[in-house]
Amino acid sequence: ILNVEQSPQSLHVQEGDSTNFTCSFPSSNFYALHWYRWETAKSPEALFVMTLNGDEKKKGRISATLNTKEGYSYLYIKGSQPEDSATYLCAFIGAGNNRKLIWGLGTSLAVNP
Amino acid sequence: NAGVTQTPKFRILKIGQSMTLQCAQDMNHNYMYWYRQDPGMGLKLIYYSVGAGITDKGEVPNGYNVSRSTTEDFPLRLELAAPSQTSVYFCASTTPGGKGQVIRAFFGQGTRLTVV
């Protein structure tokens, strides 16, 4: 059974704080790791698609790293803003896995002004 | 491209009623998925399809049926609605990926279904 775990489950930070979350996934048969941002009442929006060990991606104040050998990815938010409040999901795709995205449960971030 | 179009956005059903959630994509994606999202439970895969005429069960298929007669459409059918099916439903499609290619997922706007 493939398992994708995210931690922490929820996080409350003050505006301006920097924060990070973890996504753990199987370290064998890796194909890709996705990060999504999911605001309430909207559909998930892709942040990063990561495919190579050591990948680092950045979009504004948000960045992500990938370690496929040990099976984890970190998402960092620098200087959190209230508009960053959302659930951040990661999804693992295994090689030869019928392209099914195996989802973590997400990290719910609340940024207080 | 319209992307993934999902209808309706909201629906209230009585116990035992039936309905079909529509999902269509115009990106010629072979892979399509139906998920449900319950509070604190993340996304659970109901059914998925790897191409026209091919469907397969996900983690939580009971109480649902799907069909995939065309590449574009992937409707989800609830035959006898139960309160346990109260949830937010998302349809998604993914690019094919393959050697050296990135898989990207595209989501519909979601359907909030309440069964009373």
Interface residues (C-beta under 8 A of the other chain):
Chain A: Y31 A32 H34 Y36 A41 K42 S43 P44 E45 A46 V49 T51 L89 A91 I93 N98 R99 K100 L101 W103 G104 L105 G106
Chain B: Y31 Y33 G40 M41 G42 L43 L45 Y48 V50 D56 G58 F90 T94 P96 G97 V102 I103 R104 A105 F107 G108 Q109 G110
